[in-house]
Structures are given as C-alpha cells and as structure tokens.
Amino acid sequence: MIIVSLFQRISKKKFIRFPDDHGNMKTYIIYTCEKSCNFTLNYNSTHYVSYKCTKDSECLYNKCVNNYCVFSSTASVEYCSNIYHYLAMFEYAYIHCGKAPYIPCKNDDECSSKKCGKNSCNNVDYKEYSIRISQSLQTAEISILLIIISIIWCCCCCYRRKKRNNLTKVQNS
C-alpha cells in the first residue's frame, strides 16, 4: 500500500497520522530515538503522544526495542525533502526521496536530504537568513568580477586605440 502524506508537527517533535482499516486516525512515531527521546505531550486534552513505544505497531518503521522505536531496514518507508540550491540571485529546488533524518546511511544519495554524515542521514538545513546573506555575497562577488572584466576590456580597447593612433602618426610622418 502506498500512502502519500505530509506529517504534522506536534511541538518540535514529529509524528505522523494515517487512517487505519476502519478509518480511525492512528498516530505513529516517525523518528528512531535514543534514551533521551523520552517525551510525552498532552495532545487535544484527551490524547497523549510519547516517543516511548510499547509495541511495534506504534512505530512508523514497525519496530519497537526496549520501549524505543528503532529503524528497520525491512520497512518500505520513503521520506521526501525539498532540496534548495542557490547561486547569487538564482535559485532552484527539487524533491529528493530517500531515507528519513537520523536513519543509518552509507552515502549522500541514500538520504532524502542528500546529506549523510557520521553514518546517519541529516536534516535538510534551511536557514533563510544565512541563505540571503550568502546570495548577497555571491551577487556582490559576481558584480565585482564583471566590473573588473569591464575595466580590463576598456583598458585593452584604449591601448589598442592608442597603439593604432601612434602607428597612424608614424606612418603620416
């Protein structure tokens, strides 16, 4: 079964909700956790969500070990991220699908973020402020480079014109 869904952020921790066979919404724990991920949130006053699991079916990867969801390489779960590229004032984005953040990986292409570091997929790092500064710096660098090229071109043209004028004066003498 293929399910396409945007996950819902609850606080800063991430979970996902899908309907079960009877149409009831079921919450799954998305990320695999260490012992420090023990977290409980009062959600809608009647429903409590926690990173601590008691059975496999509470975990998106369908694997609960020692009360924590763990990654299962047999689970057919794919995570998609927007990948942004910037060059001066130009930018483009595309969607890349792969393993979710914090899942074990061997190379960048395996991860939805296209970033595998320390054998684990990283989050997509989107910092708008630093991107704008970077874009401004790149635009300034390109502008300075174009100005330098223009000055060099003008100097070359002036030199050629002066040389031609000197040659014409010598021939006229």
N, C-alpha and C positions, 0 to 999 in steps of 0.2 A: 504494500500500500504506500502510495506517495502522498505526503502531506506537505503543503507549502504554507508557511505561516510566519508572521512577524512575531517575535517574542515580546512579552510585556515586561517592562521593568517594574519591579516591586522594590522600593527603596533603591539601594545601589546594588542589590543582589539580583541575579537573573533567574527567572523560572520561565516555563512555557506552559501554555494551557491548550489542550486539544479535547475535542469531544470523544467520548468513548462510544462503544457499540450502541448504547442506549440514548445517546445524545447528551449525556451529562458531561459537563466540563471537568476535566481532570488535570491537576497541576503536576508537572514533572520538574525535578531538579535538573537544570541544564549542565552545570559545570561539575567536574570532578573536584574533590576537596581534600585538603589536609585536615589534621585535627583542629586547626584554628578556624575552620569554616563553620563551626557550630553556631547557628544563627536561627532565631525564631522571630517571626513578625506577626503581629495581630493584623490580619487582612480582612477587611469588611466586618469587623467586630465579632464574627462568628467562625471564621476560618483561619486557622493558624498554619503558616508555612514555615518549614525548617529545612536547613541543609542536612540535617541528620535523618537518615533513612532507616526503615526497619525491614523493608523488603525490596527486592529487585524492581518491582513494578513502579516504585516511586521515582526511579531514576530514568532519565531520558535514554541513557545507554543500557538500561535494564540490568545493572549490576551494582549491588549494594554489598560492601565488605566492611565489617566492623563498624556498622552504622554510618558509613560514608559512601556516597556514590563514587564509583571509580570508572575509568574509561574501559570500554570493552571493544577490542578490535573487530569483534564479530558483528557489532551493531552497525546497521546501514543508515547512519545519520550523516548528513552533509550540511555544512554551515556555509552561508554565503556572505561576503563582505563587499562593500564598495571600496575600490582601490583608487586613490586620487593621485594624479601626477601634475606637477606644476613646473612651468618654466617661464620666468618673468611674468608677463601678463597673460600668458596662455595656460590653460588647464584642461584636463580631461579626466574622465572617470570611467571605470568599467567594473563589472561584477565578477568576482572570482570565488569559486566554491571549493571547499576542501574541509580540512579538519577544523574544529572549533578551537578557540583560545584555550591554552593550558593542556591540550591533548599532546601526547608524545609524537614527535616527528623526527625525520632524518634530514629533510631539505625544505627549502622555502616553498617550492611548488605544491607540497602536500597540504599547506595551511591556507585557510580562507584569506588570511591577512597577507599572504606571501612572505611571512617573516617567521622563520624557525630559529629560535635562539635557545641555547643550552638544552637541546633535545626536547623542546616544548614549543608549541605554536604560541605566538604573541598576539596581543590585541592589535587591531588597526589603531594606529596612533594618529588621531586627527586633532591638531591644535591650531585652530583658525588664526589666532593672534600671531603665532610664530610663522605660520604659512604666509600671512600677509607681509610680515617683515622680510621674510625670505624672498617673496615675489618683488617687493620694493627694491631690495638689494640687487636682485638679478636684473631688474629693469634698469637700475642706475648703472650697473656694470656694462650692460649692452649699450646703453646710451653713450657712456664714456668711450667705449670701444668704437662706436660709429663716429663720434666726434674726432677721435684720434685718426681714424682711417680717412675721414674727410680732410683733416688738416694735412696729412701726408699727401693725399691726392692733389690738394691745392698747391702744396709746395712743389710737387713734381711738375704740375702744369706750368707754374710760374717759372721754374727752372728751364723747362723746355722752351717756353716763350722767350725768355731772356737769352738763351743759347741761340735760338733762331734769329733774334734781333741782332745779336753780336755777329753772327755769321753773315747776315744781310749787310751790316755796316762794313765788315771786312771786304765783302765782295764789291760793294759800292765804292770803296776807297781806291 
